[in-house]
Amino acid sequence: MNTILALSSIVVKELYRRKDFYVLFVLTALITLVMASVTFFNDPKIVRYLKEICLLLIWISALVIAIITAARQIPAERENRTIFPLLAKPVTRGQVVAGKFAGCWWASGIALVVFYLFFGVISGARQGQWPVLNYLQAMWLQWAMLGVVIALVLFGSVVLSAVSSNATISFIVVVGILLLGGHLNQVALQQPEPLRTIVYSIYFLIPHLEWFDVRDLVIYDQPLIPWRDCGLATLYAWVYAGIFLYASWLVFRRKTLTT
């Protein structure tokens, strides 16, 4: 466990030494400040529309941070040849995968806290409302979803050698699931056999990341989601993250690392 924590701390430090997070945070901050500047119209619909834009940007920024950070972990170790002294410590390949996942997940969580804290302070100061629990639920479910995404990208990093290819394919897959995953069952009904069975199988096999998108909870100040449902959604995310991490370990432990 100490080895996994040590590896994860390196990943967190690496993220905040790079410019990715700061650039995305500045963009989010600028749009959030624009949201705060339009309250003089006294039209709640305008504020809600801008809140939706800001939350969408937070989602995009978090996905970019998670995917890019996870995609370059193992390939960077191989390219810099630091994987060889790392495995000679000795550190098992399973610990490398777990440590990289934990570091990427914690780094993404810290970024989410910064994004939501800034957004919540500006929004609450202008609207006079502080729905802290709404923000907490939305942020927690998004963080759980990012765990699945990071595990998926790590699996791609041990299958694909190029960071750019892995990041691009992972981003397309994740966005495709978010936009189309919940509609595949309806698409399947309109298809002839055996295509209907294939589409249905895909629908039941993919992780439904769109279930974790609860931005309306913040935008429209909706009632809280039952905590039991949040717990079940978290368990669902952990199961899929565990499956992808196990698959990553199976591939990585058989992968030949050339010197």
Wavefront OBJ file of the C-alpha trace (Angstrom):
o trace
v 0.000 0.000 0.000
v 2.867 2.382 0.774
v 4.278 1.719 -2.684
v 0.938 2.521 -4.342
v 0.620 5.750 -2.341
v 4.164 6.761 -3.261
v 3.485 6.181 -6.962
v 0.193 8.082 -6.797
v 1.821 11.078 -5.088
v 4.293 11.344 -7.973
v 1.413 11.483 -10.460
v -0.330 14.243 -8.476
v 2.851 16.318 -8.304
v 3.457 15.799 -12.006
v -0.003 17.114 -12.931
v 0.416 20.396 -11.075
v 3.884 20.960 -12.527
v 2.353 20.965 -15.993
v 0.328 23.782 -17.563
v -2.761 21.753 -18.525
v -4.660 22.321 -15.310
v -3.864 26.023 -15.079
v -4.922 26.764 -18.664
v -8.227 24.941 -18.243
v -8.869 26.581 -14.879
v -8.277 30.056 -16.321
v -10.732 29.347 -19.154
v -13.330 28.094 -16.689
v -12.762 31.104 -14.434
v -13.223 33.551 -17.303
v -16.529 32.043 -18.398
v -17.715 31.829 -14.781
v -16.948 35.505 -14.293
v -18.947 36.265 -17.431
v -21.828 34.405 -15.809
v -21.542 36.641 -12.758
v -21.546 39.813 -14.842
v -24.956 39.297 -16.472
v -27.096 39.280 -13.339
v -28.138 42.890 -13.989
v -30.669 41.562 -16.538
v -32.648 40.140 -13.600
v -33.575 37.168 -15.732
v -33.003 33.822 -13.995
v -33.051 32.008 -17.330
v -29.898 33.838 -18.405
v -28.104 32.862 -15.214
v -29.203 29.236 -15.590
v -28.030 29.183 -19.194
v -24.600 30.483 -18.209
v -24.427 28.050 -15.280
v -25.041 25.284 -17.779
v -22.187 26.560 -19.947
v -19.838 26.725 -16.961
v -20.706 23.214 -15.790
v -20.266 21.903 -19.323
v -16.822 23.477 -19.412
v -16.007 21.890 -16.051
v -17.009 18.501 -17.462
v -14.918 18.982 -20.594
v -11.922 20.240 -18.598
v -12.113 17.342 -16.140
v -12.309 14.809 -18.984
v -9.335 16.376 -20.753
v -7.261 16.373 -17.549
v -8.188 12.770 -16.691
v -7.643 11.351 -20.177
v -4.398 13.151 -20.995
v -2.912 12.491 -17.554
v -3.773 8.794 -17.612
v -2.780 8.286 -21.257
v 0.810 9.411 -20.766
v 1.616 7.591 -17.517
v 2.887 4.166 -18.572
v 4.105 5.198 -22.065
v 6.103 8.041 -20.499
v 7.734 5.615 -18.055
v 8.714 3.366 -20.955
v 9.933 6.225 -23.152
v 12.053 7.725 -20.364
v 13.228 4.221 -19.379
v 12.252 4.891 -15.761
v 10.035 1.812 -15.795
v 13.077 -0.488 -15.467
v 14.539 0.900 -12.209
v 10.961 1.240 -10.944
v 10.235 -2.461 -11.448
v 13.635 -3.349 -9.992
v 12.857 -1.793 -6.571
v 11.072 -4.314 -6.538
v 7.669 -2.949 -7.530
v 5.177 -5.290 -9.142
v 3.378 -4.382 -12.324
v 0.099 -4.579 -10.475
v 1.342 -1.922 -8.053
v 2.389 0.272 -10.990
v -1.114 0.076 -12.508
v -2.809 0.678 -9.140
v -0.476 3.550 -8.267
v -0.945 5.255 -11.616
v -4.718 4.902 -11.338
v -4.828 6.239 -7.783
v -2.619 9.199 -8.688
v -4.667 10.150 -11.756
v -7.929 9.762 -9.843
v -6.759 11.867 -6.899
v -5.340 14.521 -9.222
v -8.654 14.695 -11.096
v -10.499 14.934 -7.785
v -8.358 17.842 -6.609
v -8.967 19.617 -9.930
v -12.725 19.069 -9.540
v -12.685 20.542 -6.032
v -10.937 23.670 -7.340
v -13.369 24.022 -10.263
v -16.511 23.497 -8.187
v -15.288 25.665 -5.316
v -14.640 28.629 -7.587
v -17.894 28.099 -9.489
v -19.897 27.683 -6.272
v -18.481 30.819 -4.648
v -19.211 33.010 -7.674
v -22.658 31.513 -8.288
v -23.655 31.645 -4.626
v -22.464 35.220 -4.195
v -24.614 36.374 -7.101
v -27.723 34.305 -6.451
v -27.668 34.392 -2.657
v -28.049 30.601 -2.496
v -25.490 28.065 -1.352
v -26.733 24.564 -2.298
v -23.598 22.913 -0.971
v -25.060 19.402 -0.930
v -26.168 19.739 -4.557
v -22.623 20.671 -5.545
v -21.238 17.856 -3.417
v -23.419 15.213 -5.037
v -22.721 16.474 -8.559
v -18.983 16.600 -7.916
v -18.864 13.170 -6.243
v -20.739 11.443 -9.072
v -18.546 13.144 -11.655
v -15.450 12.024 -9.770
v -16.758 8.441 -9.659
v -17.326 8.605 -13.418
v -13.770 9.857 -13.941
v -12.526 6.750 -12.140
v -14.054 4.601 -14.895
v -12.597 6.871 -17.573
v -9.100 6.779 -16.070
v -9.167 2.989 -15.740
v -10.311 2.722 -19.374
v -7.505 5.018 -20.560
v -4.900 3.082 -18.560
v -6.084 -0.078 -20.281
v -5.641 1.691 -23.599
v -2.141 2.798 -22.609
v -0.934 -0.798 -22.226
v -2.565 -1.834 -25.508
v -1.648 1.166 -27.671
v 1.906 2.446 -27.790
v 1.173 6.032 -28.881
v -0.156 8.482 -26.302
v -1.953 10.572 -28.933
v -3.788 7.552 -30.368
v -4.879 6.351 -26.943
v -6.039 9.807 -25.858
v -7.942 10.426 -29.098
v -9.659 7.037 -29.154
v -10.482 7.235 -25.439
v -11.972 10.709 -25.808
v -14.107 9.599 -28.760
v -15.321 6.522 -26.869
v -16.137 8.467 -23.700
v -17.942 11.274 -25.541
v -19.783 8.683 -27.639
v -20.995 6.899 -24.505
v -22.041 10.163 -22.872
v -24.015 11.298 -25.923
v -25.327 8.030 -27.364
v -24.959 5.335 -24.717
v -28.381 5.878 -23.184
v -30.132 5.667 -26.574
v -28.646 2.416 -27.880
v -31.582 0.363 -26.600
v -33.971 2.497 -28.648
v -31.700 2.215 -31.684
v -31.651 -1.566 -31.264
v -35.451 -1.757 -31.541
v -35.267 -0.316 -35.062
v -32.634 -2.773 -36.302
v -33.135 -6.212 -37.870
v -31.514 -9.327 -36.427
v -28.691 -10.052 -35.783
v -27.799 -6.336 -35.600
v -30.452 -5.798 -32.938
v -28.823 -8.347 -30.638
v -25.377 -6.843 -31.232
v -26.552 -3.313 -30.386
v -28.416 -4.580 -27.319
v -25.286 -6.412 -26.163
v -23.234 -3.238 -26.523
v -25.884 -1.324 -24.567
v -25.679 -3.723 -21.624
v -21.890 -4.126 -21.697
v -20.691 -0.517 -21.855
v -20.374 1.583 -18.687
v -23.217 4.092 -18.789
v -21.278 7.240 -17.959
v -24.297 9.416 -18.773
v -25.949 8.241 -15.542
v -23.405 10.299 -13.600
v -24.261 13.532 -15.403
v -26.453 15.334 -12.837
v -25.725 18.916 -13.851
v -29.459 19.715 -13.706
v -29.201 19.171 -9.965
v -27.100 22.335 -9.783
v -28.548 24.305 -12.697
v -32.197 24.074 -11.618
v -31.653 23.609 -7.854
v -33.451 20.270 -7.936
v -34.040 18.143 -4.806
v -31.113 16.015 -3.708
v -30.636 12.549 -5.141
v -31.253 9.862 -2.487
v -27.919 9.000 -0.912
v -28.655 5.314 -1.408
v -28.793 5.895 -5.162
v -25.497 7.798 -5.007
v -23.964 4.845 -3.203
v -25.237 2.378 -5.805
v -23.936 4.583 -8.633
v -20.545 4.743 -6.911
v -20.473 0.956 -6.555
v -21.383 0.650 -10.243
v -18.456 2.907 -11.176
v -16.035 0.990 -8.934
v -17.035 -2.313 -10.525
v -16.307 -1.063 -14.034
v -13.092 0.655 -12.936
v -12.016 -2.614 -11.310
v -12.739 -4.549 -14.507
v -10.646 -2.181 -16.623
v -7.805 -2.140 -14.079
v -7.779 -5.931 -13.918
v -7.662 -6.085 -17.709
v -4.818 -3.542 -17.694
v -2.864 -5.686 -15.236
v -3.427 -8.848 -17.283
v -2.075 -7.189 -20.437
v 0.730 -5.279 -18.709
v 2.143 -8.273 -16.840
v 2.550 -10.165 -20.142
v 3.920 -7.191 -22.033
v 7.585 -7.308 -22.938
v 9.480 -4.151 -22.010
v 12.420 -3.659 -24.319
v 15.481 -1.817 -23.061
l 1 2 3 4 5 6 7 8 9 10 11 12 13 14 15 16 17 18 19 20 21 22 23 24 25 26 27 28 29 30 31 32 33 34 35 36 37 38 39 40 41 42 43 44 45 46 47 48 49 50 51 52 53 54 55 56 57 58 59 60 61 62 63 64 65 66 67 68 69 70 71 72 73 74 75 76 77 78 79 80 81 82 83 84 85 86 87 88 89 90 91 92 93 94 95 96 97 98 99 100 101 102 103 104 105 106 107 108 109 110 111 112 113 114 115 116 117 118 119 120 121 122 123 124 125 126 127 128 129 130 131 132 133 134 135 136 137 138 139 140 141 142 143 144 145 146 147 148 149 150 151 152 153 154 155 156 157 158 159 160 161 162 163 164 165 166 167 168 169 170 171 172 173 174 175 176 177 178 179 180 181 182 183 184 185 186 187 188 189 190 191 192 193 194 195 196 197 198 199 200 201 202 203 204 205 206 207 208 209 210 211 212 213 214 215 216 217 218 219 220 221 222 223 224 225 226 227 228 229 230 231 232 233 234 235 236 237 238 239 240 241 242 243 244 245 246 247 248 249 250 251 252 253 254 255 256 257 258 259
